[in-house]
Amino acid sequence: MKTVNATHQLSHQDKQTSSFTSMAIVAEARRSNCWLYNKLNHTWYTPEEFHEKYSNHTDTNFNIRSLLENISIRDPRAGITAYHKILESKLERYEKETAELRIKGETFTQRVLAYYQDKSRGKLK
């Protein structure tokens, strides 16, 4: 679990450790035929994976509360859609950056060639 950097002072209660035993969220995900998504670290869990990882998980009350606040029940197909959208965006940005680099490189190459051609013709001294 990604620990939240708390800028405020944690209360005594927040610092206490306890076990995460309530798996109502897992039962709801199973009922909904959905998965669990952690918004903090962008991790997807099947209900079984989440249960295995966090059943009887001992941590501070603050971290357990933070985990529960950042877990949502989602249709995993939304994750597939998001993956395709992010991939397309990154590919577009890559293609744009590559085209810009190609133009800069070709412009520089032409400049170098022109310089040496002019120099060999005696135009430059």
LOKOL-820506 format. One record per residue (C-alpha): x, y, z. Coordinates in Angstrom, 1 decimal. Layout:
% residues N
<px:X | py:Y | pz:Z>
...
//
This chain:
% residues 125
<px:0.0 | py:0.0 | pz:0.0>
<px:1.2 | py:3.5 | pz:-0.9>
<px:1.5 | py:5.4 | pz:2.4>
<px:0.1 | py:8.9 | pz:2.3>
<px:2.4 | py:11.6 | pz:3.5>
<px:0.4 | py:13.3 | pz:6.1>
<px:1.3 | py:17.0 | pz:6.5>
<px:-0.7 | py:17.3 | pz:9.7>
<px:0.0 | py:15.7 | pz:13.0>
<px:-1.7 | py:12.3 | pz:13.4>
<px:-3.9 | py:11.8 | pz:16.3>
<px:-3.3 | py:9.2 | pz:18.9>
<px:-6.2 | py:7.2 | pz:17.4>
<px:-4.8 | py:7.5 | pz:13.9>
<px:-1.4 | py:6.1 | pz:15.1>
<px:-3.0 | py:3.0 | pz:16.7>
<px:-2.7 | py:-0.2 | pz:14.8>
<px:-5.6 | py:-2.4 | pz:13.9>
<px:-6.5 | py:-5.2 | pz:11.6>
<px:-8.5 | py:-4.7 | pz:8.4>
<px:-11.1 | py:-7.5 | pz:8.9>
<px:-14.2 | py:-6.1 | pz:7.2>
<px:-14.5 | py:-7.5 | pz:3.7>
<px:-17.9 | py:-6.0 | pz:2.9>
<px:-16.3 | py:-4.2 | pz:0.0>
<px:-15.1 | py:-7.5 | pz:-1.4>
<px:-18.5 | py:-9.0 | pz:-1.1>
<px:-20.0 | py:-6.0 | pz:-2.8>
<px:-17.5 | py:-6.2 | pz:-5.7>
<px:-18.3 | py:-9.9 | pz:-6.1>
<px:-22.0 | py:-9.2 | pz:-6.1>
<px:-21.5 | py:-6.5 | pz:-8.7>
<px:-19.2 | py:-8.7 | pz:-10.8>
<px:-16.6 | py:-5.9 | pz:-10.5>
<px:-13.0 | py:-5.4 | pz:-9.3>
<px:-11.5 | py:-3.1 | pz:-6.8>
<px:-9.4 | py:-0.1 | pz:-7.9>
<px:-6.9 | py:1.8 | pz:-5.8>
<px:-6.9 | py:5.4 | pz:-6.9>
<px:-3.6 | py:6.2 | pz:-5.1>
<px:-1.4 | py:3.8 | pz:-6.9>
<px:-3.7 | py:2.9 | pz:-9.9>
<px:-3.8 | py:-0.8 | pz:-9.0>
<px:-6.6 | py:-3.1 | pz:-9.9>
<px:-7.4 | py:-6.1 | pz:-7.7>
<px:-9.8 | py:-8.9 | pz:-8.3>
<px:-12.0 | py:-9.4 | pz:-5.2>
<px:-10.0 | py:-12.5 | pz:-4.4>
<px:-6.7 | py:-10.7 | pz:-4.7>
<px:-7.9 | py:-7.8 | pz:-2.5>
<px:-9.2 | py:-10.2 | pz:0.1>
<px:-5.9 | py:-12.2 | pz:0.1>
<px:-3.8 | py:-9.1 | pz:0.3>
<px:-5.8 | py:-7.2 | pz:2.9>
<px:-7.7 | py:-9.7 | pz:5.0>
<px:-6.4 | py:-9.3 | pz:8.5>
<px:-4.0 | py:-6.7 | pz:7.3>
<px:-2.5 | py:-4.8 | pz:10.3>
<px:-1.6 | py:-1.2 | pz:9.8>
<px:-2.3 | py:2.2 | pz:11.4>
<px:-5.9 | py:3.3 | pz:11.6>
<px:-4.9 | py:6.3 | pz:9.4>
<px:-3.5 | py:4.0 | pz:6.6>
<px:-6.4 | py:1.6 | pz:6.7>
<px:-8.9 | py:4.6 | pz:6.5>
<px:-6.8 | py:6.0 | pz:3.6>
<px:-6.9 | py:2.7 | pz:1.8>
<px:-10.7 | py:2.4 | pz:2.2>
<px:-11.2 | py:6.0 | pz:1.1>
<px:-9.2 | py:5.4 | pz:-2.1>
<px:-10.6 | py:2.0 | pz:-3.1>
<px:-13.5 | py:1.9 | pz:-5.4>
<px:-15.6 | py:-0.8 | pz:-6.9>
<px:-15.3 | py:-0.6 | pz:-10.7>
<px:-16.1 | py:-2.6 | pz:-13.8>
<px:-12.7 | py:-3.8 | pz:-15.0>
<px:-13.7 | py:-3.0 | pz:-18.6>
<px:-13.3 | py:0.7 | pz:-17.6>
<px:-9.6 | py:-0.1 | pz:-16.9>
<px:-9.2 | py:-1.6 | pz:-20.4>
<px:-10.8 | py:1.5 | pz:-21.9>
<px:-8.5 | py:3.7 | pz:-19.9>
<px:-5.5 | py:1.7 | pz:-20.9>
<px:-6.4 | py:2.2 | pz:-24.6>
<px:-7.0 | py:5.9 | pz:-24.1>
<px:-3.7 | py:6.4 | pz:-22.3>
<px:-1.8 | py:4.3 | pz:-24.9>
<px:-3.3 | py:6.3 | pz:-27.7>
<px:-2.4 | py:9.6 | pz:-26.0>
<px:1.2 | py:8.5 | pz:-25.4>
<px:1.6 | py:7.3 | pz:-28.9>
<px:0.3 | py:10.6 | pz:-30.3>
<px:2.7 | py:12.5 | pz:-28.1>
<px:5.5 | py:10.2 | pz:-29.1>
<px:4.7 | py:10.7 | pz:-32.8>
<px:4.6 | py:14.5 | pz:-32.4>
<px:7.9 | py:14.6 | pz:-30.5>
<px:9.5 | py:12.3 | pz:-33.1>
<px:8.3 | py:14.5 | pz:-36.0>
<px:9.6 | py:17.6 | pz:-34.2>
<px:13.0 | py:15.9 | pz:-33.6>
<px:13.1 | py:14.7 | pz:-37.2>
<px:12.5 | py:18.2 | pz:-38.5>
<px:15.2 | py:19.6 | pz:-36.2>
<px:17.7 | py:16.9 | pz:-37.2>
<px:17.0 | py:17.3 | pz:-40.9>
<px:17.3 | py:21.1 | pz:-40.7>
<px:20.6 | py:20.8 | pz:-38.9>
<px:21.9 | py:18.2 | pz:-41.4>
<px:21.0 | py:20.5 | pz:-44.3>
<px:22.8 | py:23.4 | pz:-42.5>
<px:25.9 | py:21.3 | pz:-42.0>
<px:25.9 | py:20.1 | pz:-45.6>
<px:25.4 | py:23.6 | pz:-46.9>
<px:28.2 | py:24.9 | pz:-44.8>
<px:30.7 | py:22.4 | pz:-46.1>
<px:29.5 | py:22.7 | pz:-49.7>
<px:29.9 | py:26.5 | pz:-49.5>
<px:33.3 | py:26.1 | pz:-47.9>
<px:34.5 | py:23.7 | pz:-50.6>
<px:33.4 | py:26.1 | pz:-53.3>
<px:35.4 | py:28.8 | pz:-51.7>
<px:32.5 | py:30.9 | pz:-50.6>
<px:33.6 | py:30.7 | pz:-47.0>
<px:37.0 | py:31.5 | pz:-45.7>
//
